[in-house]
Amino acid sequence: MKTFGGKVLFLNRKDINTDEIIPAKHLNESSKEALAPYLLEDLEIKGFDPKKDIKGMGAIVTLSNFGCGSSREHAPWALEVNGINIVIAENFARIFRQNMYNCGMMAVELDEGVIQGLFKDFSHTGAELAVDIKRSLLTFSGGGKEKIIPFKLEGLERALVESGGWVEYAEKHY
């Protein structure tokens, strides 16, 4: 199982697509690791600098429809090789969400009001996230505040996360 949590990168924008997560011009790289320097390089959000803001992050909190666009596993891979194994959003593009779980990563959906509260309370605090997978709890801390939020992780998605991804799950069960 991968490590989940750490410092949180807040991306205050809807509809971040897979070409913004990892630009198509880098899809010919020969390894996952080769994707690392290009994560979010084309993402335009005022005040966001991918060369400075991604290093050391372990989680992303964003708005709705994260991972829309082309269906490519390279998008979760680019997150993974940068140490980001959990993305929290209002919702995700279906194929991107499934690709995250297939890679043993987490795409956690929370209500819009909860996401807005996280931005309000933690986006400028250097927030940290602790993830308790067994109890399905997210604990955000920063700026002298702490918030514990339950999340849903059941069935095959839980099994994929606990196994480390689809390949590892299949090796154990087939």
C-alpha distance (Angstrom), angle and dihedral (degrees) to the residues before:
residue distance angle dihedral
M1 . . .
K2 3.78 . .
T3 3.80 125.8 .
F4 3.79 114.5 -99.1
G5 3.79 128.2 -161.3
G6 3.77 136.1 22.3
K7 3.77 130.2 129.1
V8 3.81 113.5 1.6
L9 3.79 125.9 -129.1
F10 3.81 110.9 -155.7
L11 3.82 114.3 -152.7
N12 3.79 108.3 -171.9
R13 3.79 99.9 -159.2
K14 3.79 139.7 94.0
D15 3.81 125.8 -132.8
I16 3.80 99.6 27.1
N17 3.78 100.4 177.5
T18 3.78 132.1 -150.3
D19 3.81 92.1 -106.4
E20 3.81 88.3 58.5
I21 3.81 90.8 46.8
I22 3.81 91.0 51.7
P23 3.82 118.5 -3.6
A24 3.82 115.5 -125.2
K25 3.82 91.2 -122.9
H26 3.84 87.8 72.8
L27 3.80 97.9 50.0
N28 3.80 91.8 97.7
E29 3.82 92.2 68.1
S30 3.80 112.2 125.7
S31 3.82 98.3 -133.7
K32 3.78 140.8 28.8
E33 3.79 89.4 -116.3
A34 3.80 91.2 58.7
L35 3.82 88.2 63.7
A36 3.82 93.6 60.6
P37 3.83 100.5 92.7
Y38 3.80 93.0 49.8
L39 3.82 100.1 56.3
L40 3.82 110.3 132.8
E41 3.82 91.6 -14.1
D42 3.82 92.2 142.6
L43 3.81 96.5 41.2
E44 3.78 111.7 119.4
I45 3.78 115.9 -155.4
K46 3.79 120.4 143.6
G47 3.80 109.1 -99.0
F48 3.82 94.8 10.1
D49 3.80 117.8 125.8
P50 3.82 113.0 177.9
K51 3.81 92.2 -161.8
K52 3.81 90.2 60.2
D53 3.80 107.3 22.0
I54 3.83 103.8 53.0
K55 3.80 101.9 53.7
G56 3.79 111.4 104.5
M57 3.79 96.1 9.5
G58 3.80 120.9 135.3
A59 3.80 102.5 179.1
I60 3.79 142.3 27.6
V61 3.80 128.2 -145.4
T62 3.78 114.6 -167.0
L63 3.79 143.1 148.5
S64 3.81 131.2 -96.4
N65 3.81 134.4 -35.6
F66 3.80 96.4 19.1
G67 3.81 112.5 179.8
C68 3.78 97.7 24.0
G69 3.79 119.0 153.0
S70 3.78 127.1 47.9
S71 3.78 119.2 16.9
R72 3.77 106.0 -119.2
E73 3.78 132.9 146.5
H74 3.79 88.4 -146.4
A75 3.82 90.1 82.1
P76 3.83 95.1 62.8
W77 3.81 89.6 38.6
A78 3.81 91.4 56.2
L79 3.80 89.5 51.5
E80 3.80 92.2 46.1
V81 3.81 96.3 51.5
N82 3.79 88.0 52.1
G83 3.82 91.2 55.0
I84 3.81 95.5 -104.7
N85 3.80 107.7 129.8
I86 3.80 99.4 156.6
V87 3.79 131.3 54.2
I88 3.80 119.9 -175.6
A89 3.80 119.2 -160.7
E90 3.78 143.6 143.0
N91 3.80 88.1 -100.5
F92 3.78 142.5 -27.3
A93 3.76 138.5 -136.3
R94 3.82 104.0 -91.6
I95 3.82 98.6 -120.7
F96 3.81 93.9 44.1
R97 3.81 90.2 50.2
Q98 3.80 91.5 51.4
N99 3.81 91.6 46.0
M100 3.82 88.8 55.1
Y101 3.80 91.9 54.7
N102 3.82 92.1 41.8
C103 3.81 86.3 58.3
G104 3.82 91.3 49.6
M105 3.78 91.6 -107.0
M106 3.80 129.5 124.1
A107 3.81 130.7 -113.0
V108 3.80 102.5 -175.3
E109 3.80 119.1 -167.2
L110 3.81 119.5 -152.1
D111 3.78 130.8 175.1
E112 3.80 117.8 -88.3
G113 3.82 92.1 -112.8
V114 3.80 91.6 53.7
I115 3.82 91.2 49.3
Q116 3.81 91.1 48.7
G117 3.81 89.3 50.2
L118 3.80 90.8 52.2
F119 3.81 90.8 51.9
K120 3.80 91.1 47.9
D121 3.80 95.9 46.6
F122 3.79 103.5 33.8
S123 3.81 115.8 14.7
H124 3.80 96.1 98.1
T125 3.81 99.3 32.4
G126 3.81 104.2 80.5
A127 3.79 86.4 -108.6
E128 3.78 124.3 -158.3
L129 3.79 127.1 -150.5
A130 3.80 126.6 -149.7
V131 3.81 116.3 -168.0
D132 3.80 121.5 -155.4
I133 3.80 102.6 -167.4
K134 3.81 95.4 179.6
R135 3.81 92.4 56.8
S136 3.85 95.4 29.6
L137 3.79 94.3 -124.7
L138 3.80 132.2 143.6
T139 3.81 116.9 -157.7
F140 3.79 116.5 -163.3
S141 3.80 119.5 -169.3
G142 3.77 133.1 177.4
G143 3.78 142.2 113.0
G144 3.79 91.1 33.0
K145 3.81 92.0 -58.2
E146 3.77 133.6 108.5
K147 3.79 129.4 -167.6
I148 3.81 127.4 -175.7
I149 3.80 115.7 -157.0
P150 3.80 127.2 -176.6
F151 3.79 117.9 -136.6
K152 3.77 135.7 -171.4
L153 3.81 120.7 -108.4
E154 3.79 114.9 156.6
G155 3.76 145.1 145.4
L156 3.78 119.8 -4.3
E157 3.82 93.0 -3.9
R158 3.82 90.3 58.8
A159 3.81 90.5 45.6
L160 3.82 91.6 50.7
V161 3.82 92.2 49.8
E162 3.81 93.0 46.2
S163 3.82 91.5 47.3
G164 3.80 94.8 47.0
G165 3.81 95.6 -112.3
W166 3.78 143.8 -37.1
V167 3.81 97.7 -60.0
E168 3.81 92.6 51.8
Y169 3.81 90.9 44.3
A170 3.81 91.7 51.1
E171 3.82 92.2 48.5
K172 3.83 89.5 56.0
H173 3.81 97.5 43.1
Y174 3.81 108.7 32.0
